[in-house]
Amino acid sequence: MIDKGKVIKSSILFIIIILLSSTLNAQVTIGAALEPDTDALLDLKEQITGKSNKGLLLPRVSLKASTNSYPCSTHVAGMIVYNTATVADVNKGLYYNNGTKWLRMGLPDGGLPEQVLALSSSSQPQWVTLNIPDIKNDNYVLTSSNIHILEGGGVQLGTTNNGLTICANGYTFDSKWKQLGTDFVIQPKYKRNRLYITMQTVVQKANTSSENWVSYAGGVFINSKLKVANIDQIIGTDASNFTSFFVHGIVENIGNDTPGDQIVRVAVTRVLGSSQGTTSSMNIHVGTPFSGATNLNDFMARPSIYLQYYEDPTSDPL
């Protein structure tokens, strides 16, 4: 006959021995009667080789939000769970706690070819669709380009203040404007086209104590009509005072209103002086130093004009 009291006592003694053993070793192996890895507090292995055909099944919980500690009473750094809920800013998957919130481990499921991973406002990885403008219809093709450096230098604008009205779009080219270099000829074949033209040079003014600033402008004319105007200013009364001048223009759909060859020219003009509207004795030199200047050489002052012309051959012909 089995003495139940002795069995109970033996069982309790066995449990105490196991607990004492675990406490002494401070390391535990689960799955096999093998020593745990020396660097592991808990070692899961099933076979004598240390391998296993089974996995670790973590606690399955339903998180409420990344900043909500539920189901824990508080945020505990290092806590790992498998979340089964999709709510607020959390989705199904492995989460760990950093002490203040739940953070997703690994990559979220899903993702389409046009999507990329990005962080949400709560620093959670999520798939988002890129909103990239469709450029497939931008069929512009470079058809001509030209670089023109004015070997003979630039022009002198004189002393007359011409006012801002001559910088208005559509102004007709006249003697108030001084052309830089020669004409460029564009021969558009299609209605959709685009012209990029850039001019860069140096501006210098003669020494005077009566005027300490002057405004001037550079423009791009097509068939004698102003299409682009850039205004700048030089300040100071010192004879050595000079500045760089940059004009950049973009003109589209050239020739739609006037078919045929398009004459393109770059020109400059004096706009205003400090006396605004009156005649001054001070000259402005664009692309060339004034007589007696020693701080600029001809190479520095020479204007350069760069032109690129594009067309869309898929558009209607002119």
Backbone torsions as a table, in degrees:
resi	resn	phi	psi	omega
1	MET	NA	134.0	-175.9
2	ILE	-82.0	131.0	177.4
3	ASP	-86.1	105.6	-176.3
4	LYS	-62.3	-33.0	179.8
5	GLY	-63.2	-42.4	179.0
6	LYS	-65.3	-38.2	179.4
7	VAL	-63.0	-43.3	-179.0
8	ILE	-64.6	-44.5	179.3
9	LYS	-61.6	-40.9	179.3
10	SER	-64.3	-40.4	-179.5
11	SER	-64.6	-43.8	178.8
12	ILE	-62.5	-41.5	179.1
13	LEU	-62.7	-40.0	179.2
14	PHE	-63.7	-43.0	180.0
15	ILE	-63.4	-42.0	179.8
16	ILE	-62.0	-40.6	179.3
17	ILE	-62.3	-43.8	179.7
18	ILE	-62.5	-43.8	-179.1
19	LEU	-65.2	-41.4	178.6
20	LEU	-64.3	-39.8	179.2
21	SER	-63.4	-43.9	-179.7
22	SER	-64.8	-39.7	-179.3
23	THR	-66.0	-40.9	-179.4
24	LEU	-66.3	-41.8	-177.9
25	ASN	-79.6	-28.8	-175.8
26	ALA	59.9	15.0	178.4
27	GLN	-139.7	146.1	-175.6
28	VAL	-135.8	138.3	170.0
29	THR	-106.6	132.8	176.5
30	ILE	-119.1	129.9	176.8
31	GLY	113.5	-22.2	-179.1
32	ALA	-158.2	153.7	178.8
33	ALA	-82.3	64.6	-178.1
34	LEU	-127.5	155.7	176.8
35	GLU	-68.6	139.2	176.9
36	PRO	-70.8	160.4	174.5
37	ASP	-58.7	143.4	-175.1
38	THR	-62.3	-23.1	-178.1
39	ASP	-102.9	7.6	-176.9
40	ALA	-112.3	133.3	170.8
41	LEU	-74.6	-39.1	178.8
42	LEU	-130.1	123.4	-176.5
43	ASP	-120.8	117.1	178.9
44	LEU	-99.5	113.0	176.6
45	LYS	-154.1	145.0	-170.1
46	GLU	-108.9	-33.3	-173.9
47	GLN	-109.1	163.9	-179.4
48	ILE	-60.7	-25.9	179.6
49	THR	-77.8	-8.7	-177.4
50	GLY	92.5	-4.2	179.6
51	LYS	-91.1	172.6	-178.6
52	SER	-151.0	153.7	174.6
53	ASN	-104.0	8.9	-178.7
54	LYS	-127.0	166.7	-177.1
55	GLY	-122.5	-179.6	178.2
56	LEU	-93.5	123.4	179.3
57	LEU	-103.3	107.9	-176.8
58	LEU	-76.7	162.4	176.6
59	PRO	-58.9	132.9	178.6
60	ARG	-99.5	120.7	-175.7
61	VAL	-130.1	169.5	176.3
62	SER	-116.6	94.5	178.7
63	LEU	-68.3	154.5	179.8
64	LYS	-103.7	-31.7	178.6
65	ALA	-172.4	160.4	-177.0
66	SER	-64.5	-30.8	-177.7
67	THR	-92.9	-4.4	178.6
68	ASN	-93.5	125.7	-176.1
69	SER	-72.8	-14.2	-178.5
70	TYR	-50.7	137.2	9.9
71	PRO	-87.0	1.1	176.3
72	CYS	-78.4	155.3	180.0
73	SER	-73.3	-23.3	178.4
74	THR	-155.3	164.4	177.2
75	HIS	-70.3	128.8	179.7
76	VAL	-123.9	115.6	-178.9
77	ALA	-61.0	129.8	178.4
78	GLY	99.3	-9.8	178.7
79	MET	-67.1	134.0	179.4
80	ILE	-124.4	133.0	179.5
81	VAL	-143.1	165.5	170.8
82	TYR	-107.8	118.8	-177.6
83	ASN	-88.0	131.5	-179.1
84	THR	-103.9	-1.4	-175.0
85	ALA	-106.2	149.7	171.3
86	THR	-119.3	99.2	-174.5
87	VAL	-154.1	153.4	179.8
88	ALA	50.5	-120.6	-177.9
89	ASP	-110.2	22.2	176.7
90	VAL	-119.8	151.4	178.5
91	ASN	-130.6	172.5	179.4
92	LYS	-62.8	138.1	178.1
93	GLY	146.0	-179.9	180.0
94	LEU	-76.6	135.5	178.1
95	TYR	-131.6	146.6	171.8
96	TYR	-124.9	157.3	-177.9
97	ASN	-106.8	131.7	-179.2
98	ASN	-98.6	9.8	-179.8
99	GLY	103.3	-18.3	178.5
100	THR	-130.1	-19.7	179.7
101	LYS	-161.5	168.2	174.3
102	TRP	-89.0	133.8	179.1
103	LEU	-123.7	137.5	-178.4
104	ARG	-70.3	139.6	175.9
105	MET	-100.2	133.6	178.6
106	GLY	77.3	-165.2	-176.8
107	LEU	-98.1	142.4	177.3
108	PRO	-69.5	151.9	179.0
109	ASP	-66.3	158.9	175.5
110	GLY	92.2	-157.4	-177.4
111	GLY	105.4	119.9	179.4
112	LEU	-96.2	165.7	-177.4
113	PRO	-55.6	-33.2	-177.3
114	GLU	-91.1	8.5	-177.8
115	GLN	-104.9	156.8	176.6
116	VAL	-133.9	162.5	177.6
117	LEU	-84.0	135.8	177.0
118	ALA	-144.2	161.1	178.6
119	LEU	-89.6	136.8	176.2
120	SER	-78.2	-180.0	179.9
121	SER	-64.1	-19.9	178.5
122	SER	-101.7	18.4	177.4
123	SER	65.7	29.8	177.3
124	GLN	-100.3	137.1	177.6
125	PRO	-68.8	136.7	179.1
126	GLN	-149.5	152.9	177.2
127	TRP	-83.9	130.8	177.9
128	VAL	-131.7	152.3	179.1
129	THR	-91.5	128.4	178.1
130	LEU	-73.2	133.5	177.0
131	ASN	-101.7	82.4	-178.6
132	ILE	-102.0	125.7	179.4
133	PRO	-56.9	140.3	179.3
134	ASP	-75.3	116.1	-178.6
135	ILE	-108.0	12.4	-177.7
136	LYS	-65.8	-25.4	-178.2
137	ASN	-88.8	-0.9	178.0
138	ASP	-86.8	88.5	-172.0
139	ASN	-100.7	24.8	-178.6
140	TYR	-64.8	137.3	-179.9
141	VAL	-126.3	132.3	178.1
142	LEU	-67.9	122.2	-178.8
143	THR	-109.4	-23.1	178.0
144	SER	-160.5	152.3	176.2
145	SER	-148.6	155.3	-176.1
146	ASN	-154.7	137.1	172.8
147	ILE	-119.6	122.7	-176.5
148	HIS	-124.8	118.2	176.9
149	ILE	-108.0	124.5	-176.3
150	LEU	-76.9	97.8	-177.8
151	GLU	-62.8	-31.5	-177.9
152	GLY	-86.2	5.7	179.8
153	GLY	89.1	-163.7	-174.9
154	GLY	-106.8	-138.5	-174.0
155	VAL	-134.7	164.6	172.8
156	GLN	-107.3	127.7	-174.8
157	LEU	-85.0	-15.6	178.2
158	GLY	88.3	-162.5	-171.6
159	THR	-114.5	-1.7	-175.6
160	THR	-86.1	129.3	173.7
161	ASN	-84.5	116.4	-173.4
162	ASN	-90.6	-12.1	178.7
163	GLY	84.9	164.4	-174.9
164	LEU	-80.2	-17.6	-174.8
165	THR	-62.9	-24.9	-178.8
166	ILE	-77.7	-3.4	177.5
167	CYS	-96.8	6.9	-178.9
168	ALA	-74.3	145.4	178.9
169	ASN	-58.6	130.0	179.9
170	GLY	93.6	-1.4	179.5
171	TYR	-62.2	137.8	-177.7
172	THR	-81.4	132.6	-179.9
173	PHE	-59.9	130.0	178.4
174	ASP	-146.3	-168.1	-173.7
175	SER	-69.7	-12.3	176.9
176	LYS	-71.0	-19.8	178.3
177	TRP	-103.6	141.3	177.6
178	LYS	-111.3	119.0	-177.3
179	GLN	-74.3	141.4	174.0
180	LEU	-102.4	119.1	178.9
181	GLY	75.3	-156.7	-176.6
182	THR	-109.9	176.0	179.6
183	ASP	-70.9	149.2	167.4
184	PHE	-107.6	142.9	-179.9
185	VAL	-113.9	123.7	176.5
186	ILE	-110.3	136.0	179.9
187	GLN	-119.4	83.5	-177.6
188	PRO	-65.5	138.8	176.7
189	LYS	-112.2	-21.7	-177.0
190	TYR	-128.8	153.3	-175.0
191	LYS	-66.6	-33.9	178.3
192	ARG	-93.2	112.9	178.5
193	ASN	-148.5	167.3	-175.6
194	ARG	-151.3	130.7	179.5
195	LEU	-114.9	126.0	172.1
196	TYR	-108.7	126.7	178.6
197	ILE	-138.5	133.3	-175.4
198	THR	-131.1	136.2	175.1
199	MET	-127.9	135.4	177.3
200	GLN	-136.1	135.2	-178.9
201	THR	-157.8	-167.7	177.9
202	VAL	-123.2	139.4	179.2
203	VAL	-114.8	135.9	178.1
204	GLN	-139.1	146.7	177.6
205	LYS	-121.8	151.8	-178.8
206	ALA	-68.6	156.2	-177.8
207	ASN	-67.6	131.8	175.6
208	THR	-159.0	148.5	177.5
209	SER	-101.7	-5.2	-175.9
210	SER	-90.2	-16.5	-176.3
211	GLU	-139.1	121.7	-176.4
212	ASN	-107.4	1.7	172.6
213	TRP	-152.0	150.5	177.4
214	VAL	-144.0	136.2	175.3
215	SER	-102.7	146.0	179.7
216	TYR	-145.2	168.8	-175.9
217	ALA	-141.2	153.0	172.0
218	GLY	-123.0	142.8	-176.1
219	GLY	-140.0	157.4	174.9
220	VAL	-112.4	120.8	179.7
221	PHE	-108.1	140.1	172.6
222	ILE	-125.9	120.9	-174.6
223	ASN	52.0	44.9	175.9
224	SER	68.1	11.3	177.1
225	LYS	-111.6	130.0	-178.5
226	LEU	-70.0	126.5	179.8
227	LYS	-109.5	-33.3	-178.5
228	VAL	-140.8	138.1	176.0
229	ALA	-138.0	130.7	174.5
230	ASN	-116.5	129.7	-177.7
231	ILE	-110.0	139.7	179.0
232	ASP	-141.3	179.8	-175.5
233	GLN	-148.6	144.6	173.8
234	ILE	-118.3	136.4	-173.3
235	ILE	-123.7	142.1	175.7
236	GLY	122.1	151.9	-179.6
237	THR	-107.6	0.0	-179.4
238	ASP	-73.2	140.1	-179.6
239	ALA	-64.3	-23.4	-178.6
240	SER	-88.6	2.9	-176.5
241	ASN	-73.0	126.9	176.5
242	PHE	-152.8	165.5	-179.1
243	THR	-151.1	161.5	176.2
244	SER	-86.3	151.8	-178.7
245	PHE	-129.4	131.4	-174.0
246	PHE	-131.3	126.2	176.5
247	VAL	-120.5	128.9	177.8
248	HIS	-131.9	125.0	-178.7
249	GLY	-131.0	144.2	175.1
250	ILE	-127.3	121.9	179.6
251	VAL	-125.5	131.5	-177.0
252	GLU	-115.1	155.5	173.6
253	ASN	55.4	49.1	178.7
254	ILE	-69.7	137.7	176.8
255	GLY	89.6	-5.1	178.9
256	ASN	-65.8	-32.2	179.0
257	ASP	-93.1	-27.3	179.4
258	THR	-136.8	90.6	-178.5
259	PRO	-62.2	161.7	179.3
260	GLY	107.5	-169.7	179.6
261	ASP	-62.3	139.0	179.2
262	GLN	-111.0	122.3	-178.5
263	ILE	-92.3	119.8	-178.3
264	VAL	-111.5	131.5	176.7
265	ARG	-140.9	150.9	176.4
266	VAL	-110.2	132.9	-177.5
267	ALA	-142.0	162.2	179.2
268	VAL	-130.8	159.2	-179.6
269	THR	-153.1	155.3	171.8
270	ARG	-85.3	133.0	-177.0
271	VAL	-103.1	-64.1	-177.7
272	LEU	-140.5	153.5	170.1
273	GLY	-117.9	178.3	-176.7
274	SER	-65.0	-23.2	178.1
275	SER	-87.7	-2.7	172.4
276	GLN	43.8	86.2	172.9
277	GLY	107.9	-16.0	179.5
278	THR	-96.2	165.8	179.0
279	THR	-85.2	134.0	179.7
280	SER	-115.2	156.9	179.1
281	SER	-85.6	3.3	-175.4
282	MET	-95.4	129.9	176.3
283	ASN	-93.3	150.2	173.3
284	ILE	-110.6	132.3	-179.4
285	HIS	-113.0	119.7	-178.9
286	VAL	-109.8	114.3	177.7
287	GLY	80.8	7.6	177.6
288	THR	-157.6	138.0	-180.0
289	PRO	-76.0	152.4	177.9
290	PHE	-74.8	164.5	-175.8
291	SER	-60.1	127.6	178.4
292	GLY	95.3	-7.4	179.2
293	ALA	-68.6	136.9	-178.1
294	THR	-118.5	-5.9	-175.1
295	ASN	-95.5	-6.3	177.4
296	LEU	-127.3	140.1	173.3
297	ASN	-106.4	169.9	-175.0
298	ASP	-61.6	-36.0	-177.4
299	PHE	-64.0	-42.8	179.4
300	MET	-62.9	-35.0	-170.5
301	ALA	-87.5	-19.0	-173.4
302	ARG	-61.6	126.8	177.2
303	PRO	-70.0	146.7	174.1
304	SER	-125.2	136.2	-178.4
305	ILE	-122.3	128.8	-177.7
306	TYR	-122.6	126.3	-175.6
307	LEU	-125.6	135.2	172.8
308	GLN	-131.9	132.7	-178.5
309	TYR	-125.4	126.9	-178.1
310	TYR	-119.1	150.2	174.8
311	GLU	-136.0	153.2	175.5
312	ASP	-103.6	99.8	-176.5
313	PRO	-69.0	-8.3	177.4
314	THR	-87.9	-8.0	178.9
315	SER	-85.1	173.9	-178.3
316	ASP	-66.5	141.6	177.2
317	PRO	-72.5	153.1	176.2
318	LEU	-80.7	NA	NA
